[in-house]
């Protein structure tokens, strides 16, 4: 006789609801968005984040541990003057101070410096010693420069930008008692000669292509450099200016970057000659400019990361930069080479795949996570897939994988995601070029779909050699934006499902395309958008969109609307996952989950996660367990039972004791 020992979890399912037992299986290493960074030496540094979080490192950034600030307010700037004394600030008037390296923090307040002001902006926190510090804060159309001389206990207003139009100061720098302050308009630069007690306007900058100045630095007592954000849509090159008279007058110094329209958000000069600026190209790529002659000439490059930079700290040749979605990269050779910390990011999970008892997940910013047993229980950081934002991922049973990125970019792996190479070179972005979807009909033949020119033009590519090369097969004039997905049923048959119920289908490998047939849809759905589709087998698939579900059984030629039978569904259907032809889930954008066990004939729903998570990715593993990726980098899922203990025994005695009615004969 065999005894099977296992844990049985009973779910109570009613007609309209079910209890979905999801647990957090993977979470970001930094659980909120990093806002600022400061190192005091090459070993010791801090980062401040939203929700009152501060992390500290004592080993040069390899490991970080959280410190308790006692607040849940968003901390937007951080400043330290030595290993013990530092401050972090919120946008609404609070400042937190530590005198023991962050072990404990004391809450202070700067809002009383401007009575009656409700602060909502803080663009700068800078201390120049233990006592003297500055804050630039305020609200729209009312910006103030505040100063403290007692370490942050009290604050006094020293200058202001109050006008009928929005004006902002962004940075300030001091060399002795001389200071300079820069901002977003040509005529608001100011300088001081008495350590910020009084300020004088600089001569207005003479430049028709001026944009926000985000950084300023004294190179000497009289020589000052300022730089900031260009704009590719407005045709504004990277703004760089120098003053040779202590900030009174400014001259343009971006002649070597006149065709570069990128955005410098942070910068650092290690001496009066060598400087580096970091930011974004406007399309979430890592933009860097460098000078070796004090800002007279500049070189630039785009690093191979799918995120931009928002903050940087430097000490000599040592640099540490914060990327969007809480990525951290560092350099020990003043930016000649960079390394990224392999930390799970606060970045939306774009796709989850399970194949060959392995799990793969990729974030919007190209971070690839790996689960080595197909259960989805444990996820490790595996690799970085490089520049351009991720929209979709597809792994095949032969170990090959593909990531579809914005700007017509496809990367491929042949070693289960450890390394990635480009197989379709990206276009140079001049507008928004988003991702539609990617799928394979077999191991050799696949299709990929992109948008271009601010979403309006659709491009379909095809491969017939296992993804080594991709050829454009068709260009469409789409509905004007992009949503939905692409699915491939076999080597020659593929379907594109897009906004406004727009469909296209090919049965000859992409040579010709025709609209699919939509059956039983009422006129109400004529302008609704497809959102996702999942393939069941070589003939069947299920698609979802704004409040609708439809099924095809003929390779996508016909899509039949099905009545899900659920009322009061307020949020559009967003992601879908199916296991064989029975178990299926539909995720709404608001966190509601729908479930079917009969291929869509009947549905139940669960609102446990309503308003808690936004689901951006979904999959079902080989054990039939649901996995969901969220907008903030979490992976939720059902725990998978893989080990069942079996114990063999032979009975020696058998007894029957009955103290309840016999169900077969109640009288006994």
C-alpha positions in Angstrom: 0.0 0.0 0.0 1.2 3.5 -0.7 0.7 6.6 1.4 1.0 10.0 -0.3 1.9 12.9 2.0 0.9 16.3 0.6 -0.7 19.6 1.4 -4.1 20.2 0.0 -5.2 23.8 -0.5 -8.9 24.2 -1.0 -10.1 27.2 -3.0 -13.7 28.2 -2.6 -15.0 29.3 -6.0 -18.4 30.9 -6.4 -20.1 31.8 -9.6 -18.7 35.3 -9.6 -15.5 35.1 -7.5 -12.6 32.9 -6.6 -9.7 33.2 -4.2 -6.4 33.6 -6.1 -3.6 32.6 -3.8 -0.7 34.6 -5.2 2.5 35.3 -3.4 5.4 37.6 -4.2 8.0 35.4 -5.8 10.4 38.2 -7.0 10.8 41.8 -5.8 13.1 44.7 -6.7 16.3 45.0 -4.7 15.4 48.7 -4.3 11.7 48.8 -3.7 11.0 52.3 -4.7 12.4 54.8 -7.3 15.8 56.1 -6.5 15.8 59.9 -6.6 19.4 61.0 -5.7 22.8 59.7 -4.8 25.8 60.9 -2.8 29.2 59.4 -2.0 31.4 60.9 0.6 34.4 58.6 -0.3 34.9 55.7 -2.7 33.4 53.3 -0.2 30.6 55.1 1.6 27.5 56.4 -0.1 23.7 56.9 0.2 20.7 56.8 -2.1 17.3 58.4 -1.3 14.1 57.0 -2.7 10.4 57.5 -2.6 8.4 56.4 0.5 11.1 57.6 2.9 13.6 55.0 2.0 17.4 55.6 2.3 20.0 52.9 1.5 23.7 53.0 2.5 26.7 51.3 1.1 30.1 50.9 2.8 31.8 48.8 0.0 31.6 51.1 -3.0 28.1 50.2 -4.0 28.3 46.4 -4.2 25.9 46.0 -1.3 23.3 48.3 0.1 21.3 48.2 3.3 18.2 50.1 4.2 18.2 52.8 6.9 15.2 53.8 8.9 14.3 57.4 8.4 11.0 57.3 10.3 9.0 58.8 7.4 7.1 57.5 4.4 7.4 60.8 2.5 9.2 60.8 -0.9 12.8 61.8 -0.4 14.0 63.6 -3.5 17.5 65.0 -2.7 20.3 63.9 -0.4 23.5 65.7 0.8 26.4 64.6 3.0 29.4 66.7 4.1 31.3 63.9 5.9 30.7 60.2 6.8 28.4 61.2 9.7 26.5 64.3 8.9 23.9 64.4 6.1 20.4 65.5 5.1 17.6 64.4 2.8 14.6 66.5 1.8 11.0 66.1 0.6 9.1 68.4 -1.8 6.5 69.5 0.9 8.7 71.2 3.4 10.4 68.5 5.5 14.1 67.8 5.8 15.7 64.9 7.7 19.1 65.1 9.3 21.5 62.5 10.6 24.7 62.9 12.7 25.6 59.2 12.8 25.9 58.2 9.2 22.2 57.4 8.8 21.7 55.2 11.8 19.0 57.7 13.0 17.3 60.7 11.5 15.7 63.8 12.9 12.8 65.5 11.2 13.2 69.3 10.6 11.1 71.7 8.6 11.9 74.4 6.0 8.4 75.4 5.0 8.1 78.1 7.6 10.7 80.2 5.7 7.9 81.2 3.4 4.8 81.6 5.5 1.6 80.4 3.9 3.5 78.5 1.2 2.4 75.0 0.3 5.6 73.5 -1.1 5.3 71.0 -3.9 8.7 71.3 -5.7 12.3 70.8 -4.5 15.0 71.0 -7.1 18.1 71.3 -5.0 19.6 70.5 -1.6 23.2 71.4 -1.1 25.3 71.8 2.0 28.8 73.2 1.8 29.8 72.4 5.4 28.1 71.2 8.6 26.3 74.5 9.0 25.7 76.2 5.7 23.3 74.8 3.2 20.8 75.8 0.5 17.4 74.6 -0.7 15.7 75.6 -4.0 12.0 74.8 -3.5 8.5 76.2 -3.9 5.6 75.5 -6.2 4.7 76.3 -9.8 5.4 80.0 -10.5 6.8 80.5 -7.0 10.4 79.3 -6.5 12.5 80.3 -3.5 16.2 80.0 -2.5 16.4 79.2 1.2 19.6 79.2 3.3 20.5 77.7 6.7 23.5 78.6 8.9 22.8 76.2 11.7 22.8 72.8 10.0 19.2 72.9 8.9 17.4 73.7 12.1 16.3 77.1 10.7 15.9 78.5 7.2 15.7 82.0 5.7 14.5 83.1 2.3 17.4 84.7 0.3 15.9 85.0 -3.2 12.8 84.1 -5.2 11.3 83.6 -8.7 7.7 84.7 -8.5 6.0 85.5 -11.8 3.0 84.7 -14.0 5.0 82.1 -15.9 6.8 79.0 -14.6 10.5 79.6 -13.9 12.9 77.3 -12.0 16.4 77.4 -10.7 18.0 74.0 -10.8 21.6 74.2 -9.5 23.9 76.3 -7.4 27.7 76.2 -6.8 30.1 77.9 -4.5 33.8 78.6 -4.6 34.5 80.3 -1.3 32.0 83.1 -0.9 31.3 83.4 -4.6 28.3 81.5 -5.9 26.4 81.0 -9.1 22.8 79.8 -9.7 21.3 78.7 -13.0 17.8 77.7 -14.3 15.4 77.3 -17.1 15.3 80.8 -18.6 17.9 82.9 -20.3 17.5 85.8 -17.9 17.4 84.2 -14.5 21.0 83.2 -13.9 22.4 84.9 -10.8 25.7 85.3 -8.9 26.7 86.2 -5.3 29.9 87.4 -3.6 28.7 87.1 0.0 28.0 83.4 0.3 24.4 83.7 -0.9 23.2 86.5 1.3 22.5 88.7 -1.8 22.2 87.9 -5.5 22.7 89.8 -8.7 21.3 89.0 -12.1 23.7 87.9 -14.8 23.5 89.4 -18.3 20.8 87.5 -20.2 22.2 84.7 -22.3 22.0 85.5 -26.0 20.8 82.3 -27.6 17.7 81.5 -29.6 18.0 77.8 -28.7 18.2 78.0 -25.0 16.9 75.2 -22.7 17.0 74.3 -19.1 20.4 74.6 -17.4 20.7 71.7 -14.9 24.3 72.0 -13.7 26.8 74.7 -12.9 30.4 74.5 -11.7 33.3 76.9 -10.8 36.4 75.9 -12.8 38.3 78.8 -11.2 37.5 82.0 -9.4 36.2 83.6 -12.6 35.7 80.7 -15.0 32.3 78.9 -14.7 30.6 76.3 -16.8 26.9 75.6 -17.1 25.0 72.9 -19.1 21.6 71.3 -19.4 18.9 69.8 -21.5 18.6 69.9 -25.3 15.5 68.8 -27.0 15.3 66.7 -30.1 11.7 67.6 -30.8 12.3 71.3 -30.7 15.7 71.1 -32.5 17.6 72.5 -29.5 21.2 71.3 -29.1 22.7 70.5 -25.7 23.0 73.9 -24.1 26.5 74.6 -22.8 27.8 78.0 -21.7 30.8 79.5 -20.0 31.4 82.6 -18.0 34.9 84.1 -17.7 34.0 86.9 -15.3 32.4 85.1 -12.4 28.9 84.7 -13.9 28.3 88.2 -15.2 28.3 87.3 -18.9 27.9 84.0 -20.7 29.1 82.6 -24.1 28.0 79.5 -25.9 30.3 76.5 -25.9 28.3 73.7 -27.5 29.7 74.2 -31.1 31.0 70.6 -31.1 27.4 69.3 -30.2 25.3 71.4 -32.6 23.7 68.3 -34.1 23.2 66.6 -30.7 19.8 67.3 -29.1 20.2 65.3 -25.9 19.4 66.2 -22.3 22.1 66.6 -19.7 20.5 66.2 -16.3 23.6 65.7 -14.1 27.3 66.4 -14.5 30.6 66.3 -12.6 34.0 67.9 -13.1 37.0 66.3 -11.4 39.2 69.3 -12.1 39.1 72.4 -14.2 39.6 70.5 -17.5 37.9 67.1 -17.3 34.1 66.9 -17.0 31.3 64.5 -17.8 27.6 65.0 -18.2 24.9 62.4 -18.2 21.3 62.2 -19.1 18.9 61.0 -21.8 18.6 61.3 -25.5 14.8 61.6 -25.1 14.1 58.0 -25.9 15.3 56.3 -22.6 18.8 55.8 -23.7 21.9 56.5 -21.6 23.5 59.7 -23.0 27.0 60.8 -22.0 29.1 63.9 -22.9 32.8 64.4 -22.0 35.3 67.3 -22.2 39.0 67.3 -21.6 39.6 71.1 -22.1 37.3 72.7 -19.6 34.2 72.5 -21.8 35.6 74.2 -24.9 35.0 71.0 -26.9 32.9 67.9 -26.3 32.5 64.3 -27.3 29.4 62.2 -26.8 28.2 58.6 -26.7 25.1 56.5 -26.0 25.8 53.7 -23.6 24.3 50.3 -24.2 21.6 50.6 -21.6 17.8 51.0 -22.0 17.5 53.7 -19.4 18.6 57.3 -19.0 20.4 59.0 -16.1 19.0 61.4 -13.5 21.7 61.8 -10.9 25.5 61.3 -10.5 28.1 61.6 -7.8 31.9 61.7 -8.4 35.2 61.5 -6.5 38.2 61.8 -8.7 38.0 59.1 -11.4 35.2 57.2 -9.4 31.7 57.8 -10.7 28.3 56.4 -9.6 25.2 57.2 -11.6 21.5 56.6 -11.0 19.4 55.4 -14.0 15.7 55.6 -14.3 13.8 52.7 -12.8 16.5 52.5 -10.0 19.4 51.2 -12.0 22.9 51.9 -10.7 26.1 52.0 -12.8 29.6 52.9 -11.9 33.0 53.7 -13.4 36.5 53.7 -11.9 38.2 55.3 -14.9 36.1 58.5 -15.3 33.6 57.0 -17.7 35.9 55.2 -20.1 34.2 52.0 -19.1 31.0 51.3 -17.1 29.6 48.4 -15.1 26.0 47.9 -13.9 25.1 46.5 -10.5 23.1 43.4 -11.2 20.2 44.3 -9.0 16.6 43.6 -9.8 15.1 47.0 -10.8 12.0 48.9 -9.9 11.0 48.5 -13.5 7.9 47.1 -15.0 8.0 43.4 -16.0 7.4 43.4 -19.8 7.2 39.7 -20.5 7.4 36.3 -18.8 8.1 33.0 -20.7 8.3 29.4 -19.5 10.0 26.8 -21.8 12.0 23.6 -21.2 11.5 23.7 -17.4 13.0 27.2 -17.3 11.5 30.6 -16.6 12.5 33.9 -18.1 11.3 37.5 -17.4 12.4 40.8 -18.9 11.8 44.3 -17.6 10.9 47.3 -19.7 14.6 48.4 -19.3 16.1 45.2 -20.5 16.9 43.4 -17.2 16.6 39.6 -17.7 15.7 37.4 -14.8 16.0 33.6 -14.7 14.2 30.8 -12.9 16.1 27.5 -13.2 13.4 25.0 -12.5 10.3 26.3 -14.3 8.3 26.7 -11.1 8.7 30.5 -11.0 9.5 30.4 -7.3 13.0 31.8 -7.3 14.2 34.4 -9.8 17.8 35.6 -10.2 19.3 38.5 -12.1 20.7 37.0 -15.3 21.7 39.6 -17.9 21.1 43.0 -19.4 19.8 43.1 -23.0 21.1 46.5 -23.9 19.7 49.7 -25.3 16.1 50.5 -26.4 13.1 49.8 -24.3 11.7 46.3 -24.3 8.2 45.5 -25.4 8.0 41.7 -25.9 10.0 38.5 -25.5 9.8 35.0 -27.1 11.8 31.9 -26.0 11.9 28.8 -28.2 12.4 25.1 -27.1 15.8 25.1 -28.8 17.2 27.5 -26.2 17.0 30.6 -28.5 15.3 33.7 -27.3 14.4 37.0 -28.7 13.6 40.4 -27.2 11.6 42.9 -29.3 12.6 46.5 -28.5 11.6 50.0 -29.6 13.0 51.5 -32.7 12.8 48.3 -34.7 15.4 46.6 -32.6 15.6 42.8 -32.1 18.2 41.1 -29.9 18.8 37.3 -29.7 20.3 34.8 -27.3 21.5 31.3 -28.0 22.7 30.5 -24.5 19.5 30.8 -22.6 19.6 34.5 -22.0 23.1 34.9 -20.7 24.3 37.0 -23.6 22.4 39.0 -26.3 23.4 40.1 -29.8 21.6 42.4 -32.2 19.9 40.6 -35.2 17.9 43.6 -36.4 19.7 46.9 -36.1 17.6 49.7 -34.6 16.6 52.8 -36.6 17.8 56.2 -35.4 14.8 57.5 -33.4 13.3 60.8 -34.6 9.9 60.0 -33.2 8.2 57.4 -31.0 8.7 53.9 -32.4 7.0 51.3 -30.2 6.6 47.6 -30.1 3.7 45.5 -31.2 4.7 41.8 -30.7 6.8 38.9 -31.8 6.0 35.2 -32.2 7.3 32.1 -34.0 5.2 29.5 -35.9 8.0 27.0 -35.7 11.7 27.0 -34.8 12.7 28.8 -38.0 9.8 31.0 -39.0 8.7 34.0 -37.0 7.1 37.5 -37.3 7.7 40.8 -35.5 5.6 43.9 -35.5 6.6 47.5 -34.7 5.3 51.0 -35.1 7.1 54.1 -36.3 6.6 57.9 -36.8 4.7 58.5 -33.6 2.9 55.2 -33.7 1.1 55.7 -37.0 3.0 53.5 -39.4 3.1 49.7 -38.8 6.0 47.5 -39.9 6.0 43.7 -40.0 9.3 41.8 -40.3 9.8 38.1 -40.9 12.6 35.5 -40.3 12.9 32.1 -41.9 16.3 31.1 -40.5 15.6 30.9 -36.8 15.9 34.6 -36.2 19.4 35.2 -37.7 18.1 37.7 -40.2 14.8 39.7 -40.4 13.3 41.1 -43.5 10.6 43.7 -43.7 7.5 42.1 -45.4 4.9 44.8 -45.1 4.2 48.4 -44.1 0.7 49.5 -43.1 -0.9 52.8 -42.2 -2.2 52.0 -38.7 -4.9 53.6 -36.7 -2.5 56.2 -35.3 -1.2 54.5 -32.1 -0.3 51.0 -31.0 -1.7 48.3 -28.7 -2.5 44.6 -29.1 -0.2 41.9 -30.2 1.0 39.6 -33.0 0.5 35.8 -33.2 2.0 33.2 -35.6 0.2 29.9 -36.0 2.6 28.2 -38.4 5.5 29.0 -40.8 3.2 31.1 -43.1 0.3 32.2 -41.0 0.3 35.2 -38.7 -2.2 37.8 -37.4 -1.8 41.3 -36.2 -4.4 42.6 -33.7 -4.3 46.3 -33.1 -6.3 49.4 -31.9 -9.8 50.3 -33.2 -10.4 46.6 -33.9 -7.8 46.8 -36.7 -6.6 43.4 -37.9 -4.3 42.0 -40.6 -3.7 38.3 -41.5 -1.2 36.6 -43.8 -1.2 32.9 -44.9 1.7 33.2 -47.3 4.6 34.2 -45.1 3.8 37.9 -45.1 3.6 38.5 -48.9 -0.1 39.4 -48.8 -2.3 40.6 -45.9 -6.0 40.8 -45.4 -8.3 41.7 -42.6 -9.6 39.0 -40.3 -13.3 38.5 -39.8 -14.8 39.7 -36.4 -18.0 37.8 -35.6 -20.8 38.8 -33.2 -19.2 42.1 -32.1 -21.8 44.9 -31.6 -21.1 48.4 -33.0 -20.1 49.4 -29.4 -16.8 47.8 -30.0 -16.0 49.4 -33.3 -13.4 51.8 -31.8 -12.2 49.5 -29.0 -8.6 48.3 -28.9 -7.1 44.8 -28.9 -4.7 44.4 -26.0 -3.3 40.9 -26.0 -3.5 37.4 -27.5 -2.4 33.9 -26.5 -2.0 30.9 -28.7 -3.6 27.6 -27.6 -2.4 25.4 -30.5 -1.8 25.5 -34.2 -5.4 26.5 -34.9 -6.8 28.2 -31.8 -6.1 31.4 -29.9 -7.8 33.7 -27.4 -7.6 37.5 -27.7 -8.7 40.3 -25.4 -9.3 44.0 -25.6 -11.4 46.8 -24.0 -14.0 44.7 -22.2 -14.1 41.9 -24.8 -12.9 38.4 -25.2 -12.8 36.6 -28.5 -11.7 33.2 -29.8 -10.4 31.8 -33.1 -10.4 28.1 -34.1 -9.2 28.6 -37.7 -5.8 30.1 -37.4 -7.1 33.6 -36.9 -9.3 33.8 -40.0 -12.4 34.4 -37.8 -12.6 35.8 -34.3 -15.8 35.1 -32.4 -16.9 37.3 -29.6 -17.8 35.5 -26.4 -20.0 36.8 -23.7 -18.0 36.5 -20.5 -21.2 37.0 -18.4 -19.7 39.3 -15.9 -21.2 42.7 -15.2 -19.6 45.7 -13.5 -16.3 45.3 -15.3 -14.9 48.8 -15.3 -11.3 48.3 -16.4 -10.2 47.1 -19.8 -8.7 43.6 -20.2 -5.0 43.9 -20.5 -3.1 40.6 -20.3 -4.0 37.0 -20.9 -2.5 33.6 -20.1 -3.8 30.1 -21.0 -2.7 26.5 -20.2 -3.9 24.1 -22.9 -7.5 24.5 -23.7 -9.1 24.7 -20.3 -7.4 26.9 -17.7 -7.2 30.6 -18.6 -6.8 34.0 -16.9 -7.4 37.5 -18.0 -5.9 40.3 -16.1 -7.4 43.7 -16.0 -5.3 46.8 -15.8 -6.6 47.6 -12.3 -5.5 44.3 -10.8 -8.7 42.4 -11.1 -8.2 38.8 -12.4 -10.7 36.7 -14.4 -10.5 32.9 -14.5 -12.0 30.2 -16.7 -11.7 26.4 -16.6 -13.7 25.6 -19.7 -12.0 27.6 -22.5 -14.0 30.7 -21.9 -17.5 29.4 -21.6 -17.8 30.6 -18.0 -15.8 33.1 -16.0 -15.3 34.1 -12.4 -13.3 37.0 -11.0 -11.1 37.9 -8.1 -10.6 41.5 -6.8 -8.1 40.7 -4.1 -5.4 42.7 -5.9 -7.6 45.6 -7.1 -5.7 48.8 -6.9 -2.6 47.1 -5.4 -0.9 46.1 -8.6 -0.9 46.9 -12.3 -0.2 43.7 -14.2 2.0 44.2 -17.3 3.0 40.5 -18.0 1.5 37.1 -17.5 2.3 33.4 -18.1 1.3 29.9 -16.9 4.2 27.6 -16.0 4.4 23.9 -16.9 2.6 23.0 -13.6 -0.4 25.2 -14.5 0.5 27.9 -12.1 -0.2 31.6 -12.9 2.7 34.1 -12.9 2.1 37.9 -13.1 4.6 40.7 -13.7 3.8 44.1 -12.3 4.4 47.7 -13.2 6.9 48.1 -10.4 9.1 45.0 -11.0 7.4 42.4 -8.8 6.6 38.9 -10.0 3.5 37.3 -8.3 2.5 33.7 -8.7 1.0 30.6 -7.3 3.5 28.4 -5.4 4.2 25.2 -7.3 4.3 21.9 -5.4 7.0 19.8 -7.1 8.1 17.3 -4.4 5.5 14.7 -3.3 6.9 12.4 -0.6 5.8 8.8 -1.0 6.0 6.3 1.9 5.4 2.6 1.4 4.0 0.5 4.3 2.3 -2.8 4.8 -0.6 -2.8 7.3 -0.4 -5.2 10.2 -3.8 -4.6 11.8 -7.0 -3.1 10.7 -9.7 -1.6 13.0 -13.0 0.2 12.2 -14.3 2.5 14.9 -17.6 4.3 14.1 -19.2 7.0 16.3 -21.2 8.7 13.6 -24.1 7.6 11.3 -23.2 5.3 8.5 -23.9 7.3 5.3 -24.9 4.1 3.5 -27.1 2.9 6.3 -28.0 5.7 8.8 -29.7 3.3 11.2 -26.4 1.7 12.1 
